[in-house]
Amino acid sequence: MEYTLAVNTADCIGCDACEVACKQEHGLSVGLSWIKVSTRGPREIEGRQQLRYDVAHCLHCVNPGCREVCPVDAITKREDGIVLIDEELCTGCMACLDGCPLGVMQFDQEKALAEKCDLCFSRLDRGMNPACVAACPARCIHSGDLAEVVAGNGRNELLEKYKKTGA
């Protein structure tokens, strides 16, 4: 099994509940967001002016660029695909921020450490959904086994590129 998180942005209502839930779950400092919603539009979609939302988050890549550039091996990948940062090993060099192809790595100035989405692995390990999934009123955030998420949500270009789904 390889865990993933995917967002159906066509159904996202831009409420930021995912950001708030993530910040509360992880006690993130002001300014840090492991999942970030941004507005795109308005633009014409299906003959009407509509807003869309982009939701940026760590995809827990097959070959994490952040892990490859970490000089102290503070970034690891679990057997289930979840990419984690060991705060005890992180030196705060910020190399991983440049190594992330999605630009979703964060740097906590107070802790002087790199941070990113950990897919709420402690919740997953207890059989719960990640905080962002549980909080989403539009039910547009999906997590679970990569194959099931792709099958249930159709084509996702980011997952295809960074998770090598072959869909």
Number of C-alpha atoms within 10 A of each C-alpha: 11 16 21 24 21 23 20 17 15 11 13 21 18 18 13 19 19 25 21 17 19 24 20 12 14 13 10 15 13 8 10 18 22 21 20 17 20 12 12 11 12 11 12 10 11 7 7 9 10 12 16 18 19 16 20 17 22 23 23 26 23 17 14 21 18 25 22 15 17 20 13 11 14 18 21 17 16 11 10 12 20 21 24 19 21 14 15 8 12 19 16 16 14 19 17 26 21 14 17 18 15 16 14 21 22 18 19 16 12 7 11 14 19 23 25 21 22 18 27 17 17 12 13 15 9 8 9 13 19 24 22 25 23 15 18 20 15 14 15 16 23 23 19 18 16 22 14 16 21 22 11 10 14 11 14 15 13 14 22 13 12 16 19 14 16 10 12
